């Protein structure tokens, strides 16, 4: 399944859940304050996305540190003429 199809499927599933929960379609006749609800959802989204990003950053930092430690453990075994290449590549990565 292509990514757009996956997104459309997820949206359709959310609409179905909402229809079952509220026993109706999304109101566009003023029965609900969709602007207020949208704002609340966006604020909730920012909280959840921030939490996920922090988790991913911490996970990345742990993996990055382990990889760097492994590299340094074996660095002395790299032939001297190739150490320059490793240094250059690390510098390109701003490490």
N, C-alpha and C positions, 0 to 999 in steps of 0.2 A: 504494500500500500504506500502510495506517495505521501509526502509530508502534508500537503494541502488537504488531501483526503483524510488523513489522520486528524487534522485540526477540525475539519468540518464534522467528522464523526464525534469528536469530543464535545463540540458545541451542541450538536443534536442531542447527545446524551444528557448534557446539562439542561437543555430546554425540556426534555422529557422528565427529568427529575423534578424541575421546578413546576411543571404542569401537574404532576402527581401530588407534589407537596401542597400547592396552593389551589388545586382543583380548577385551574384555569390557565389560559395562555398569558403571556406577558402583557399586562395592561398598558394600553397607550391612550386611554381615555381620561386620565387624571385620577383614577381610583387609588393609585399609589404614587408616592413621591419618588419617581424614578431617578431624578437628579440627586436627591439626598441619598438614596440607596446606592447609586453609582459611586458617589463620593465615599461612602462608607466602605464599599467593596475595593475601591482604589487604595484607600488607606490600609485596609487589611492586606491587600496584595503587596503593598510596599513593605509591610512588616514581614510577610512570609518570604518574599524575594530577598530581602536583606538577610534574613536568617539563613536561607539556602546559600547565598553568596558567601557569608561568613564561614559556613561549614565547608564549602568548597575551597575557600582560601586557606583555611587551616589544614585541610586534608592535603592540598597542594604543597603547602609549606613543609609538612611532615615528610611527604614523599620526596620533595626536592632536597631536603636536608639529608635524608637517607641516601639518595643517589649521589649527592656530593661527597658524603662520608665514604661511600664505596669507591668512588673515583679517587679520592685522596689516599685510601688504603692501598690501592694498586698503582698509584702514580709513580712511585719509585721504580716500578718494574717496566715502565714505558721507556723505550730507548731514548737517549738524550736528544737525538735529532728529531724525534716526534713530539717531545714535550713542548717544543715551540709551537707546534700546530695546535696542541691542546690548549696552551696558554692563549693563543690567538682566538680560538673558537670560544673560550670562556670569556675573553674580553669582548668579543662581538655580542655575547649575551649579557654583557655588563655585569659579569660575575667576578 
